[in-house]
Amino acid sequence: MKDKAILIEMFFEKVESYTKTTLELYRLKAIDKLTDVFATIASSLIIAVVVALSFILISVGLALFLGELLGKGYYGFFLLGGVYVVIAVLVSMNRKDWLEIKLNDYLINQIFKDKDNV
């Protein structure tokens, strides 16, 4: 009888140990996925800032060039501003197809990607 009690006690200790280990494993996997997603977002944000600054400088140069071609400096800025408004309207009308779905798919792929297969 005493042996059965000891065996049951050992069984519950092993179950408790297994449960703690499993919970720790899930916690570590969640942390790993979160750090992967945040690292991807941070690096993408840095790249986006560099691209945006380059885009601004190129836009100013192009606006000045177009203004010189059109005779007045501010004409180039008006023309380029109009082009950007048209682009913004097109993107706004199609943002679901062009941006939201692709961004959702990308984030889901980042969360569920398997590091062993990469």
Secondary structure, DSSP 8 states (H G I E B T S, - for coil): -HHHHHHHHHHHHHHHHHHHHHHHHHHHHHHHHHHHHHHHHHHHHHHHHHHHHHHHHHHHHHHHHHHHHHSSHHHHHHHHHHHHHHHHHHHHHTHIIIIIHHHHHHHHHHHH--GGG-
